[in-house]
Amino acid sequence: MGLIELDKIEPGMVLAKPVYSHLGALLLKEGKKLTERELLILESWKIKEIDVEGVESSESKDKAVSDQLEKEELDKIEAEIETKFSSIPKDNSLMMEIKKIVKAIKVESLLEEKKHGNG
């Protein structure tokens, strides 16, 4: 099971946990096989991420990365990205998503360098 972003969800995936609205109302039950209709419902309620079965969560991926990189290396990447994005308001969701993507690219690049003995 893993918490993943709604835009990465595909019809046929199965909910690992129930989904509630921001008001606390149950939208979809655990075990529900998702269809396009349910995805539209979640989107209309502005749900950003859900738990689905058989998908590795971003937290698990972060742990795997931290096992391969030193804390100082991750801190350096984080500091560099924070500096570059410091003037962007935190409520600018598009830029915050771009920030996450930039960080992921930098981490992946460093992992590749290490894998090929250049890091």
MOPAC internal coordinates of N, CA, C and O (Angstrom, degrees):
PM7 1SCF
backbone

  N    0.0000 0     0.00 0     0.00 0    0    0    0
  C    1.4524 1     0.00 0     0.00 0    1    0    0
  C    1.5127 1   107.87 1     0.00 0    2    1    0
  O    1.2310 1   121.17 1   -32.00 1    3    2    1
  N    1.3302 1   115.37 1   148.00 1    3    2    1
  C    1.4413 1   118.47 1   179.66 1    5    3    2
  C    1.5110 1   112.21 1  -160.48 1    6    5    3
  O    1.2310 1   121.55 1   -35.60 1    7    6    5
  N    1.3119 1   114.65 1   144.40 1    7    6    5
  C    1.4495 1   121.98 1   177.49 1    9    7    6
  C    1.5207 1   107.65 1   -81.34 1   10    9    7
  O    1.2310 1   120.25 1   -63.46 1   11   10    9
  N    1.3302 1   117.12 1   116.54 1   11   10    9
  C    1.4604 1   119.79 1   179.41 1   13   11   10
  C    1.5204 1   110.56 1  -131.06 1   14   13   11
  O    1.2310 1   121.55 1   -21.90 1   15   14   13
  N    1.3274 1   114.64 1   158.10 1   15   14   13
  C    1.4557 1   120.92 1  -177.31 1   17   15   14
  C    1.5232 1   110.76 1   -69.23 1   18   17   15
  O    1.2310 1   121.16 1   -33.91 1   19   18   17
  N    1.3247 1   115.39 1   146.09 1   19   18   17
  C    1.4576 1   121.82 1  -174.93 1   21   19   18
  C    1.5256 1   111.89 1   -58.77 1   22   21   19
  O    1.2310 1   119.66 1   143.29 1   23   22   21
  N    1.3242 1   118.26 1   -36.71 1   23   22   21
  C    1.4638 1   119.53 1  -177.78 1   25   23   22
  C    1.5324 1   112.80 1   -70.09 1   26   25   23
  O    1.2310 1   120.43 1   172.16 1   27   26   25
  N    1.3287 1   116.79 1    -7.84 1   27   26   25
  C    1.4686 1   120.80 1   177.23 1   29   27   26
  C    1.5328 1   111.65 1  -102.48 1   30   29   27
  O    1.2310 1   120.63 1   179.57 1   31   30   29
  N    1.3252 1   116.41 1    -0.43 1   31   30   29
  C    1.4580 1   122.00 1   179.49 1   33   31   30
  C    1.5287 1   109.39 1   -80.80 1   34   33   31
  O    1.2310 1   121.01 1   -39.56 1   35   34   33
  N    1.3218 1   115.67 1   140.44 1   35   34   33
  C    1.4584 1   120.87 1   178.17 1   37   35   34
  C    1.5208 1   109.77 1  -122.45 1   38   37   35
  O    1.2310 1   120.44 1   -30.63 1   39   38   37
  N    1.3380 1   116.76 1   149.37 1   39   38   37
  C    1.4642 1   119.22 1   174.98 1   41   39   38
  C    1.5211 1   109.85 1   -54.74 1   42   41   39
  O    1.2310 1   120.94 1   -38.97 1   43   42   41
  N    1.3276 1   115.80 1   141.03 1   43   42   41
  C    1.4583 1   121.12 1  -179.09 1   45   43   42
  C    1.5197 1   112.88 1   102.54 1   46   45   43
  O    1.2310 1   120.22 1   159.17 1   47   46   45
  N    1.3337 1   117.19 1   -20.83 1   47   46   45
  C    1.4618 1   119.69 1   176.52 1   49   47   46
  C    1.5283 1   108.54 1   -68.28 1   50   49   47
  O    1.2310 1   121.13 1   -25.60 1   51   50   49
  N    1.3326 1   115.44 1   154.40 1   51   50   49
  C    1.4625 1   121.09 1  -175.79 1   53   51   50
  C    1.5270 1   109.93 1  -115.77 1   54   53   51
  O    1.2310 1   121.31 1   -46.46 1   55   54   53
  N    1.3425 1   115.10 1   133.54 1   55   54   53
  C    1.4641 1   120.01 1   179.57 1   57   55   54
  C    1.5209 1   111.26 1   -67.56 1   58   57   55
  O    1.2310 1   120.43 1   -49.53 1   59   58   57
  N    1.3151 1   116.79 1   130.47 1   59   58   57
  C    1.4539 1   122.15 1   176.54 1   61   59   58
  C    1.5233 1   110.85 1   -88.30 1   62   61   59
  O    1.2310 1   120.64 1   156.43 1   63   62   61
  N    1.3218 1   116.37 1   -23.57 1   63   62   61
  C    1.4687 1   122.13 1   178.81 1   65   63   62
  C    1.5235 1   108.25 1  -140.16 1   66   65   63
  O    1.2310 1   120.37 1   -25.28 1   67   66   65
  N    1.3365 1   116.90 1   154.72 1   67   66   65
  C    1.4607 1   118.76 1   177.24 1   69   67   66
  C    1.5237 1   110.98 1   -65.27 1   70   69   67
  O    1.2310 1   121.19 1   -23.90 1   71   70   69
  N    1.3359 1   115.34 1   156.10 1   71   70   69
  C    1.4634 1   120.98 1   179.09 1   73   71   70
  C    1.5263 1   107.53 1  -113.97 1   74   73   71
  O    1.2310 1   121.38 1   -51.57 1   75   74   73
  N    1.3258 1   114.96 1   128.43 1   75   74   73
  C    1.4572 1   121.93 1   179.17 1   77   75   74
  C    1.5161 1   110.17 1  -114.11 1   78   77   75
  O    1.2310 1   120.67 1   -30.96 1   79   78   77
  N    1.3328 1   116.32 1   149.04 1   79   78   77
  C    1.4640 1   120.83 1   174.59 1   81   79   78
  C    1.5229 1   108.76 1   -71.58 1   82   81   79
  O    1.2310 1   121.14 1    -8.67 1   83   82   81
  N    1.3069 1   115.43 1   171.33 1   83   82   81
  C    1.4709 1   120.16 1   177.96 1   85   83   82
  C    1.5277 1   111.15 1   -67.27 1   86   85   83
  O    1.2310 1   121.12 1   165.56 1   87   86   85
  N    1.3280 1   115.47 1   -14.44 1   87   86   85
  C    1.4596 1   120.65 1   177.65 1   89   87   86
  C    1.5257 1   111.92 1   -94.07 1   90   89   87
  O    1.2310 1   120.36 1   176.89 1   91   90   89
  N    1.3281 1   116.91 1    -3.11 1   91   90   89
  C    1.4562 1   121.14 1   177.63 1   93   91   90
  C    1.5144 1   114.87 1    95.97 1   94   93   91
  O    1.2310 1   119.86 1  -177.39 1   95   94   93
  N    1.3173 1   117.88 1     2.61 1   95   94   93
  C    1.4629 1   120.73 1   179.91 1   97   95   94
  C    1.5321 1   109.83 1   -80.41 1   98   97   95
  O    1.2310 1   120.66 1   -41.49 1   99   98   97
  N    1.3220 1   116.35 1   138.51 1   99   98   97
  C    1.4574 1   121.16 1   177.57 1  101   99   98
  C    1.5211 1   108.84 1   -69.51 1  102  101   99
  O    1.2310 1   120.62 1   -57.34 1  103  102  101
  N    1.3284 1   116.42 1   122.66 1  103  102  101
  C    1.4633 1   120.90 1   177.79 1  105  103  102
  C    1.5263 1   111.00 1   -96.67 1  106  105  103
  O    1.2310 1   120.44 1   133.46 1  107  106  105
  N    1.3333 1   116.77 1   -46.54 1  107  106  105
  C    1.4624 1   121.62 1  -179.04 1  109  107  106
  C    1.5250 1   109.44 1  -142.64 1  110  109  107
  O    1.2310 1   120.76 1   -39.26 1  111  110  109
  N    1.3307 1   116.16 1   140.74 1  111  110  109
  C    1.4555 1   121.54 1  -178.89 1  113  111  110
  C    1.5250 1   111.54 1   -83.65 1  114  113  111
  O    1.2310 1   121.47 1   -26.07 1  115  114  113
  N    1.3333 1   114.80 1   153.93 1  115  114  113
  C    1.4622 1   122.10 1   172.88 1  117  115  114
  C    1.5237 1   109.29 1   -56.38 1  118  117  115
  O    1.2310 1   120.32 1   -39.65 1  119  118  117
  N    1.3370 1   116.99 1   140.35 1  119  118  117
  C    1.4559 1   121.63 1   178.79 1  121  119  118
  C    1.5180 1   114.20 1    89.66 1  122  121  119
  O    1.2310 1   120.45 1   174.45 1  123  122  121
  N    1.3306 1   116.75 1    -5.55 1  123  122  121
  C    1.4626 1   121.45 1  -178.68 1  125  123  122
  C    1.5261 1   109.72 1   -69.44 1  126  125  123
  O    1.2310 1   120.58 1   -50.99 1  127  126  125
  N    1.3313 1   116.49 1   129.01 1  127  126  125
  C    1.4604 1   121.54 1   174.12 1  129  127  126
  C    1.5310 1   106.73 1   -82.11 1  130  129  127
  O    1.2310 1   120.88 1   -57.47 1  131  130  129
  N    1.3161 1   115.92 1   122.53 1  131  130  129
  C    1.4597 1   120.78 1  -172.66 1  133  131  130
  C    1.5272 1   112.41 1   -78.49 1  134  133  131
  O    1.2310 1   121.65 1   -40.67 1  135  134  133
  N    1.3306 1   114.44 1   139.33 1  135  134  133
  C    1.4646 1   122.39 1   174.58 1  137  135  134
  C    1.5296 1   107.18 1  -119.95 1  138  137  135
  O    1.2310 1   121.00 1    -4.78 1  139  138  137
  N    1.3117 1   115.69 1   175.22 1  139  138  137
  C    1.4745 1   119.94 1   176.25 1  141  139  138
  C    1.5297 1   110.51 1   -56.66 1  142  141  139
  O    1.2310 1   120.75 1   141.78 1  143  142  141
  N    1.3255 1   116.18 1   -38.22 1  143  142  141
  C    1.4744 1   120.82 1  -178.96 1  145  143  142
  C    1.5275 1   110.93 1   -59.89 1  146  145  143
  O    1.2310 1   120.58 1   132.53 1  147  146  145
  N    1.3442 1   116.50 1   -47.47 1  147  146  145
  C    1.4671 1   119.86 1   179.80 1  149  147  146
  C    1.5291 1   111.10 1   -64.59 1  150  149  147
  O    1.2310 1   120.46 1   142.68 1  151  150  149
  N    1.3052 1   116.72 1   -37.32 1  151  150  149
  C    1.4679 1   119.52 1   178.52 1  153  151  150
  C    1.5245 1   110.82 1   -63.85 1  154  153  151
  O    1.2310 1   120.39 1   141.62 1  155  154  153
  N    1.3205 1   116.87 1   -38.38 1  155  154  153
  C    1.4638 1   120.73 1   176.83 1  157  155  154
  C    1.5355 1   111.06 1   -66.27 1  158  157  155
  O    1.2310 1   120.80 1   141.82 1  159  158  157
  N    1.3265 1   116.07 1   -38.18 1  159  158  157
  C    1.4702 1   120.33 1   177.19 1  161  159  158
  C    1.5297 1   109.80 1   -61.78 1  162  161  159
  O    1.2310 1   120.83 1   131.71 1  163  162  161
  N    1.3274 1   116.02 1   -48.29 1  163  162  161
  C    1.4606 1   120.01 1  -179.77 1  165  163  162
  C    1.5237 1   111.27 1   -61.71 1  166  165  163
  O    1.2310 1   121.02 1   138.45 1  167  166  165
  N    1.3117 1   115.66 1   -41.55 1  167  166  165
  C    1.4618 1   120.36 1   178.94 1  169  167  166
  C    1.5303 1   110.64 1   -63.34 1  170  169  167
  O    1.2310 1   120.48 1   137.63 1  171  170  169
  N    1.3337 1   116.68 1   -42.37 1  171  170  169
  C    1.4693 1   119.95 1  -179.25 1  173  171  170
  C    1.5248 1   111.83 1   -64.84 1  174  173  171
  O    1.2310 1   120.41 1   151.81 1  175  174  173
  N    1.3468 1   116.82 1   -28.19 1  175  174  173
  C    1.4600 1   121.33 1   176.95 1  177  175  174
  C    1.5257 1   111.86 1   -87.88 1  178  177  175
  O    1.2310 1   120.68 1  -175.49 1  179  178  177
  N    1.3321 1   116.31 1     4.51 1  179  178  177
  C    1.4708 1   122.68 1   178.15 1  181  179  178
  C    1.5385 1   112.34 1    60.58 1  182  181  179
  O    1.2310 1   121.26 1  -144.61 1  183  182  181
  N    1.3399 1   115.19 1    35.39 1  183  182  181
  C    1.4564 1   120.75 1   174.71 1  185  183  182
  C    1.5227 1   107.05 1   -75.29 1  186  185  183
  O    1.2310 1   120.17 1   -51.21 1  187  186  185
  N    1.3114 1   117.28 1   128.79 1  187  186  185
  C    1.4684 1   121.90 1  -174.58 1  189  187  186
  C    1.5267 1   113.08 1   -93.15 1  190  189  187
  O    1.2310 1   120.23 1   144.46 1  191  190  189
  N    1.3468 1   117.16 1   -35.54 1  191  190  189
  C    1.4563 1   120.13 1  -178.15 1  193  191  190
  C    1.5217 1   109.93 1  -152.35 1  194  193  191
  O    1.2310 1   121.46 1   -27.16 1  195  194  193
  N    1.3296 1   114.82 1   152.84 1  195  194  193
  C    1.4631 1   120.97 1  -179.21 1  197  195  194
  C    1.5286 1   109.35 1  -140.62 1  198  197  195
  O    1.2310 1   121.18 1   -17.29 1  199  198  197
  N    1.3352 1   115.35 1   162.71 1  199  198  197
  C    1.4604 1   121.88 1   176.42 1  201  199  198
  C    1.5173 1   108.87 1   -91.02 1  202  201  199
  O    1.2310 1   120.74 1   -56.66 1  203  202  201
  N    1.3256 1   116.20 1   123.34 1  203  202  201
  C    1.4558 1   120.05 1   175.90 1  205  203  202
  C    1.5197 1   110.03 1  -124.31 1  206  205  203
  O    1.2310 1   121.11 1   -24.51 1  207  206  205
  N    1.3184 1   115.48 1   155.49 1  207  206  205
  C    1.4585 1   121.10 1  -179.24 1  209  207  206
  C    1.5221 1   110.85 1   -75.40 1  210  209  207
  O    1.2310 1   121.15 1   -35.16 1  211  210  209
  N    1.3333 1   115.40 1   144.84 1  211  210  209
  C    1.4506 1   121.05 1   172.18 1  213  211  210
  C    1.5105 1   115.71 1    75.73 1  214  213  211
  O    1.2310 1   119.91 1  -164.15 1  215  214  213
  N    1.3319 1   117.77 1    15.85 1  215  214  213
  C    1.4579 1   121.07 1   179.91 1  217  215  214
  C    1.5119 1   108.79 1  -123.31 1  218  217  215
  O    1.2310 1   120.79 1   -46.09 1  219  218  217
  N    1.3155 1   116.10 1   133.91 1  219  218  217
  C    1.4611 1   120.68 1   178.21 1  221  219  218
  C    1.5256 1   109.04 1   -74.34 1  222  221  219
  O    1.2310 1   120.66 1   -48.81 1  223  222  221
  N    1.3168 1   116.35 1   131.19 1  223  222  221
  C    1.4635 1   120.52 1  -179.06 1  225  223  222
  C    1.5111 1   111.18 1   -75.39 1  226  225  223
  O    1.2310 1   120.85 1   -19.34 1  227  226  225
  N    1.3193 1   115.99 1   160.66 1  227  226  225
  C    1.4622 1   120.41 1   177.77 1  229  227  226
  C    1.5213 1   110.61 1   -64.38 1  230  229  227
  O    1.2310 1   120.07 1   150.64 1  231  230  229
  N    1.3601 1   117.46 1   -29.36 1  231  230  229
  C    1.4591 1   119.76 1   177.13 1  233  231  230
  C    1.5311 1   110.90 1   -65.19 1  234  233  231
  O    1.2310 1   120.48 1   139.83 1  235  234  233
  N    1.3290 1   116.69 1   -40.17 1  235  234  233
  C    1.4610 1   120.36 1   177.84 1  237  235  234
  C    1.5187 1   110.66 1   -64.63 1  238  237  235
  O    1.2310 1   120.79 1   139.77 1  239  238  237
  N    1.3248 1   116.09 1   -40.23 1  239  238  237
  C    1.4646 1   119.97 1   178.08 1  241  239  238
  C    1.5158 1   110.36 1   -64.79 1  242  241  239
  O    1.2310 1   120.47 1   138.44 1  243  242  241
  N    1.3356 1   116.70 1   -41.56 1  243  242  241
  C    1.4612 1   120.55 1   178.37 1  245  243  242
  C    1.5208 1   110.80 1   -60.80 1  246  245  243
  O    1.2310 1   120.25 1   140.16 1  247  246  245
  N    1.3344 1   117.12 1   -39.84 1  247  246  245
  C    1.4649 1   121.23 1   178.76 1  249  247  246
  C    1.5280 1   110.02 1   -64.92 1  250  249  247
  O    1.2310 1   120.28 1   137.78 1  251  250  249
  N    1.3208 1   117.07 1   -42.22 1  251  250  249
  C    1.4600 1   120.83 1   179.40 1  253  251  250
  C    1.5293 1   110.46 1   -62.68 1  254  253  251
  O    1.2310 1   120.36 1   139.48 1  255  254  253
  N    1.3221 1   116.92 1   -40.52 1  255  254  253
  C    1.4705 1   120.88 1   178.44 1  257  255  254
  C    1.5203 1   109.65 1   -66.24 1  258  257  255
  O    1.2310 1   120.33 1   135.81 1  259  258  257
  N    1.3292 1   116.97 1   -44.19 1  259  258  257
  C    1.4666 1   119.39 1  -178.00 1  261  259  258
  C    1.5214 1   111.74 1   -65.68 1  262  261  259
  O    1.2310 1   120.41 1   155.42 1  263  262  261
  N    1.3357 1   116.82 1   -24.58 1  263  262  261
  C    1.4633 1   119.99 1   175.33 1  265  263  262
  C    1.5206 1   111.63 1   -71.71 1  266  265  263
  O    1.2310 1   120.09 1   155.30 1  267  266  265
  N    1.3306 1   117.43 1   -24.70 1  267  266  265
  C    1.4610 1   122.17 1  -176.72 1  269  267  266
  C    1.5243 1   113.50 1   -96.75 1  270  269  267
  O    1.2310 1   120.19 1   158.22 1  271  270  269
  N    1.3233 1   117.23 1   -21.78 1  271  270  269
  C    1.4669 1   121.64 1  -178.60 1  273  271  270
  C    1.5204 1   110.17 1  -117.75 1  274  273  271
  O    1.2310 1   121.02 1   -30.26 1  275  274  273
  N    1.3065 1   115.66 1   149.74 1  275  274  273
  C    1.4597 1   121.06 1   176.07 1  277  275  274
  C    1.5264 1   109.28 1   -71.91 1  278  277  275
  O    1.2310 1   120.68 1   -28.68 1  279  278  277
  N    1.3200 1   116.31 1   151.32 1  279  278  277
  C    1.4619 1   121.34 1   178.40 1  281  279  278
  C    1.5239 1   110.96 1   -57.03 1  282  281  279
  O    1.2310 1   120.50 1   141.29 1  283  282  281
  N    1.3187 1   116.64 1   -38.71 1  283  282  281
  C    1.4719 1   120.74 1  -179.63 1  285  283  282
  C    1.5295 1   111.15 1   -63.24 1  286  285  283
  O    1.2310 1   120.79 1   143.00 1  287  286  285
  N    1.3304 1   116.09 1   -37.00 1  287  286  285
  C    1.4682 1   119.89 1   179.22 1  289  287  286
  C    1.5293 1   110.50 1   -66.53 1  290  289  287
  O    1.2310 1   120.73 1   135.71 1  291  290  289
  N    1.3225 1   116.20 1   -44.29 1  291  290  289
  C    1.4658 1   120.06 1   178.08 1  293  291  290
  C    1.5259 1   111.16 1   -65.73 1  294  293  291
  O    1.2310 1   120.48 1   139.37 1  295  294  293
  N    1.3341 1   116.68 1   -40.63 1  295  294  293
  C    1.4673 1   120.88 1   178.72 1  297  295  294
  C    1.5232 1   110.90 1   -62.44 1  298  297  295
  O    1.2310 1   120.54 1   140.88 1  299  298  297
  N    1.3330 1   116.57 1   -39.12 1  299  298  297
  C    1.4676 1   120.87 1   179.54 1  301  299  298
  C    1.5333 1   110.61 1   -63.95 1  302  301  299
  O    1.2310 1   120.59 1   135.37 1  303  302  301
  N    1.3197 1   116.48 1   -44.63 1  303  302  301
  C    1.4696 1   120.33 1   177.91 1  305  303  302
  C    1.5253 1   109.92 1   -62.02 1  306  305  303
  O    1.2310 1   120.77 1   133.38 1  307  306  305
  N    1.3257 1   116.13 1   -46.62 1  307  306  305
  C    1.4709 1   121.02 1  -179.66 1  309  307  306
  C    1.5232 1   111.18 1   -59.26 1  310  309  307
  O    1.2310 1   120.39 1   134.61 1  311  310  309
  N    1.3376 1   116.86 1   -45.39 1  311  310  309
  C    1.4683 1   121.17 1  -179.53 1  313  311  310
  C    1.5243 1   111.16 1   -63.17 1  314  313  311
  O    1.2310 1   120.53 1   138.13 1  315  314  313
  N    1.3263 1   116.59 1   -41.87 1  315  314  313
  C    1.4713 1   120.99 1   179.75 1  317  315  314
  C    1.5298 1   110.96 1   -62.40 1  318  317  315
  O    1.2310 1   121.08 1   136.56 1  319  318  317
  N    1.3195 1   115.53 1   -43.44 1  319  318  317
  C    1.4644 1   119.57 1  -179.10 1  321  319  318
  C    1.5264 1   110.94 1   -70.58 1  322  321  319
  O    1.2310 1   120.29 1   139.31 1  323  322  321
  N    1.3253 1   117.05 1   -40.69 1  323  322  321
  C    1.4672 1   120.35 1   177.35 1  325  323  322
  C    1.5260 1   110.71 1   -58.57 1  326  325  323
  O    1.2310 1   120.34 1   138.88 1  327  326  325
  N    1.3278 1   116.96 1   -41.12 1  327  326  325
  C    1.4715 1   121.01 1   178.49 1  329  327  326
  C    1.5196 1   110.57 1   -62.52 1  330  329  327
  O    1.2310 1   120.57 1   133.43 1  331  330  329
  N    1.3266 1   116.52 1   -46.57 1  331  330  329
  C    1.4692 1   120.61 1  -177.83 1  333  331  330
  C    1.5191 1   112.69 1   -66.40 1  334  333  331
  O    1.2310 1   119.96 1   149.64 1  335  334  333
  N    1.3347 1   117.68 1   -30.36 1  335  334  333
  C    1.4611 1   121.20 1  -176.91 1  337  335  334
  C    1.5293 1   112.48 1  -105.39 1  338  337  335
  O    1.2310 1   119.87 1  -169.02 1  339  338  337
  N    1.3211 1   117.86 1    10.98 1  339  338  337
  C    1.4665 1   120.94 1  -173.32 1  341  339  338
  C    1.5272 1   113.83 1   -63.35 1  342  341  339
  O    1.2310 1   119.89 1   152.07 1  343  342  341
  N    1.3185 1   117.81 1   -27.93 1  343  342  341
  C    1.4649 1   119.89 1  -178.10 1  345  343  342
  C    1.5299 1   112.90 1   -86.35 1  346  345  343
  O    1.2310 1   120.36 1   176.46 1  347  346  345
  N    1.3129 1   116.91 1    -3.54 1  347  346  345
  C    1.4625 1   121.10 1  -178.17 1  349  347  346
  C    1.5324 1   109.42 1   -88.47 1  350  349  347
  O    1.2310 1   120.12 1   -51.73 1  351  350  349
  N    1.3331 1   117.38 1   128.27 1  351  350  349
  C    1.4740 1   119.40 1   177.55 1  353  351  350
  C    1.5314 1   110.84 1   -61.76 1  354  353  351
  O    1.2310 1   120.63 1   -39.69 1  355  354  353
  N    1.3319 1   116.40 1   140.31 1  355  354  353
  C    1.4636 1   121.84 1  -178.25 1  357  355  354
  C    1.5299 1   112.29 1   -64.91 1  358  357  355
  O    1.2310 1   119.83 1   160.55 1  359  358  357
  N    1.3228 1   117.93 1   -19.45 1  359  358  357
  C    1.4639 1   119.66 1   179.96 1  361  359  358
  C    1.5302 1   112.68 1   -87.87 1  362  361  359
  O    1.2310 1   120.13 1  -176.76 1  363  362  361
  N    1.3307 1   117.35 1     3.24 1  363  362  361
  C    1.4604 1   121.68 1   175.67 1  365  363  362
  C    1.5314 1   107.30 1   -85.01 1  366  365  363
  O    1.2310 1   120.78 1   -91.17 1  367  366  365
  N    1.3300 1   116.11 1    88.83 1  367  366  365
  C    1.4657 1   120.59 1  -171.57 1  369  367  366
  C    1.5226 1   113.09 1   -62.26 1  370  369  367
  O    1.2310 1   119.83 1   146.06 1  371  370  369
  N    1.3133 1   117.92 1   -33.94 1  371  370  369
  C    1.4614 1   120.03 1   178.61 1  373  371  370
  C    1.5242 1   110.97 1   -63.82 1  374  373  371
  O    1.2310 1   120.27 1   133.42 1  375  374  373
  N    1.3136 1   117.10 1   -46.58 1  375  374  373
  C    1.4615 1   120.37 1  -179.73 1  377  375  374
  C    1.5262 1   111.46 1   -69.58 1  378  377  375
  O    1.2310 1   119.89 1   147.10 1  379  378  377
  N    1.3253 1   117.81 1   -32.90 1  379  378  377
  C    1.4597 1   119.96 1   176.82 1  381  379  378
  C    1.5333 1   110.37 1   -67.23 1  382  381  379
  O    1.2310 1   120.51 1   145.42 1  383  382  381
  N    1.3292 1   116.62 1   -34.58 1  383  382  381
  C    1.4622 1   120.19 1   175.73 1  385  383  382
  C    1.5284 1   110.05 1   -67.80 1  386  385  383
  O    1.2310 1   120.23 1   138.55 1  387  386  385
  N    1.3179 1   117.17 1   -41.45 1  387  386  385
  C    1.4604 1   121.41 1   176.85 1  389  387  386
  C    1.5293 1   109.75 1   -61.95 1  390  389  387
  O    1.2310 1   120.70 1   139.71 1  391  390  389
  N    1.3195 1   116.26 1   -40.29 1  391  390  389
  C    1.4670 1   121.04 1   177.94 1  393  391  390
  C    1.5333 1   110.36 1   -58.77 1  394  393  391
  O    1.2310 1   120.29 1   135.44 1  395  394  393
  N    1.3512 1   117.05 1   -44.56 1  395  394  393
  C    1.4690 1   120.86 1   178.53 1  397  395  394
  C    1.5222 1   111.16 1   -62.20 1  398  397  395
  O    1.2310 1   120.94 1   140.00 1  399  398  397
  N    1.3245 1   115.81 1   -40.00 1  399  398  397
  C    1.4674 1   120.41 1  -179.31 1  401  399  398
  C    1.5256 1   110.39 1   -66.67 1  402  401  399
  O    1.2310 1   120.31 1   137.08 1  403  402  401
  N    1.3194 1   117.01 1   -42.92 1  403  402  401
  C    1.4686 1   121.20 1   178.58 1  405  403  402
  C    1.5232 1   109.98 1   -60.46 1  406  405  403
  O    1.2310 1   120.66 1   136.34 1  407  406  405
  N    1.3294 1   116.35 1   -43.66 1  407  406  405
  C    1.4592 1   119.64 1   179.13 1  409  407  406
  C    1.5308 1   110.65 1   -62.32 1  410  409  407
  O    1.2310 1   120.54 1   135.28 1  411  410  409
  N    1.3228 1   116.57 1   -44.72 1  411  410  409
  C    1.4642 1   120.38 1  -179.80 1  413  411  410
  C    1.5268 1   111.14 1   -61.34 1  414  413  411
  O    1.2310 1   120.50 1   140.20 1  415  414  413
  N    1.3278 1   116.66 1   -39.80 1  415  414  413
  C    1.4713 1   120.86 1   178.86 1  417  415  414
  C    1.5181 1   110.41 1   -65.11 1  418  417  415
  O    1.2310 1   120.24 1   136.27 1  419  418  417
  N    1.3316 1   117.15 1   -43.73 1  419  418  417
  C    1.4677 1   120.84 1  -179.72 1  421  419  418
  C    1.5325 1   110.81 1   -64.54 1  422  421  419
  O    1.2310 1   120.24 1   138.03 1  423  422  421
  N    1.3173 1   117.14 1   -41.97 1  423  422  421
  C    1.4640 1   121.09 1   179.18 1  425  423  422
  C    1.5288 1   109.74 1   -64.69 1  426  425  423
  O    1.2310 1   120.71 1   134.34 1  427  426  425
  N    1.3304 1   116.25 1   -45.66 1  427  426  425
  C    1.4670 1   120.47 1   179.24 1  429  427  426
  C    1.5297 1   111.13 1   -61.48 1  430  429  427
  O    1.2310 1   120.63 1   139.91 1  431  430  429
  N    1.3134 1   116.40 1   -40.09 1  431  430  429
  C    1.4654 1   121.23 1   178.58 1  433  431  430
  C    1.5338 1   110.93 1   -62.76 1  434  433  431
  O    1.2310 1   120.57 1   136.35 1  435  434  433
  N    1.3310 1   116.52 1   -43.65 1  435  434  433
  C    1.4566 1   120.66 1   178.63 1  437  435  434
  C    1.5292 1   111.11 1   -64.93 1  438  437  435
  O    1.2310 1   120.57 1   140.07 1  439  438  437
  N    1.3297 1   116.51 1   -39.93 1  439  438  437
  C    1.4566 1   119.85 1   177.41 1  441  439  438
  C    1.5315 1   111.30 1   -62.51 1  442  441  439
  O    1.2310 1   120.66 1   139.08 1  443  442  441
  N    1.3204 1   116.35 1   -40.92 1  443  442  441
  C    1.4676 1   120.60 1   177.20 1  445  443  442
  C    1.5221 1   111.76 1   -63.29 1  446  445  443
  O    1.2310 1   121.00 1   137.42 1  447  446  445
  N    1.3383 1   115.68 1   -42.58 1  447  446  445
  C    1.4679 1   119.81 1   177.48 1  449  447  446
  C    1.5303 1   110.51 1   -59.13 1  450  449  447
  O    1.2310 1   120.84 1   134.39 1  451  450  449
  N    1.3154 1   116.00 1   -45.61 1  451  450  449
  C    1.4728 1   120.70 1  -179.57 1  453  451  450
  C    1.5317 1   110.48 1   -64.10 1  454  453  451
  O    1.2310 1   121.11 1   139.33 1  455  454  453
  N    1.3313 1   115.49 1   -40.67 1  455  454  453
  C    1.4568 1   120.80 1  -178.71 1  457  455  454
  C    1.5338 1   111.33 1   -62.24 1  458  457  455
  O    1.2310 1   121.04 1   144.89 1  459  458  457
  N    1.3289 1   115.62 1   -35.11 1  459  458  457
  C    1.4670 1   120.38 1  -177.95 1  461  459  458
  C    1.5288 1   111.89 1   -96.04 1  462  461  459
  O    1.2310 1   120.68 1  -171.22 1  463  462  461
  N    1.3351 1   116.31 1     8.78 1  463  462  461
  C    1.4611 1   120.61 1   175.16 1  465  463  462
  C    1.5199 1   115.25 1    77.14 1  466  465  463
  O    1.2310 1   120.37 1  -159.59 1  467  466  465
  N    1.3380 1   116.89 1    20.41 1  467  466  465
  C    1.4705 1   119.60 1   179.92 1  469  467  466
  C    1.5193 1   112.50 1  -102.07 1  470  469  467
  O    1.2310 1   119.81 1  -178.34 1  471  470  469
  N    1.3292 1   117.96 1     1.66 1  471  470  469
  C    1.4517 1   119.67 1  -172.36 1  473  471  470
  C    1.4607 1   115.64 1  -118.73 1  474  473  471
  O    1.2310 1   120.10 1   180.00 1  475  474  473

